């Protein structure tokens, strides 16, 4: 079977960009049928926008140039359904599927990988199992919803938050150098620490640990970058939690940002945490 194309004008099929001629009813109906067939082929191939353009042309032929509001409504509903398929149903952050797809795209984009680079931070709620065990899972869900609101609040343009799994989230910061990304993550950690959790329960306190990985230049696989962030996350956990961990870009040493610097030694490093951020 020949693959359909938007440039296909044989057999009297005008592309969606070509003005439709005034044709006798039978001819218009035949042309509309051909456009519909092309739209079906394109839809089967996952080329939804091109399929929509052919379907729109078919409807215009059948309705004398007028496209009913119903078709535009269907297009909007398709766009909304596509967006919902990228979202986590509990927190409304992006889901793991979108995270993986978007990271692959970003890591192939030299405008990011060859300039400031890309950061991915993994965020984990400290002692979340205790929250679920003490208050129940529905209560824990409310905690995660508030947490995502705080994570989203300080994100710059182009950055996004995605649920990585369970109580773990990923922050993706394209076009940011390491220290800038660490500063953004430390601000998020501080907001969560200072959030009025007592509105949910007077004895509740929620903190997070964060590992920030940065790449400048090509990365040998998406998994490697995520594994770097995961290792740093557990470095923050082992250093006492409620901290942001990263690697010094000059020495490769594990560092902690912000308030954690004045009260902790990093296990196994023999170095004090970085207090500059």
Beta strands, then each sheet from edge to edge (+ up, - down):
strand 1: 118-125
strand 2: 160-165
strand 3: 168-174
strand 4: 208-215
strand 5: 244-247
strand 6: 254-256
sheet 1: 2+ 3- 1+ 4- 5- 6+
end
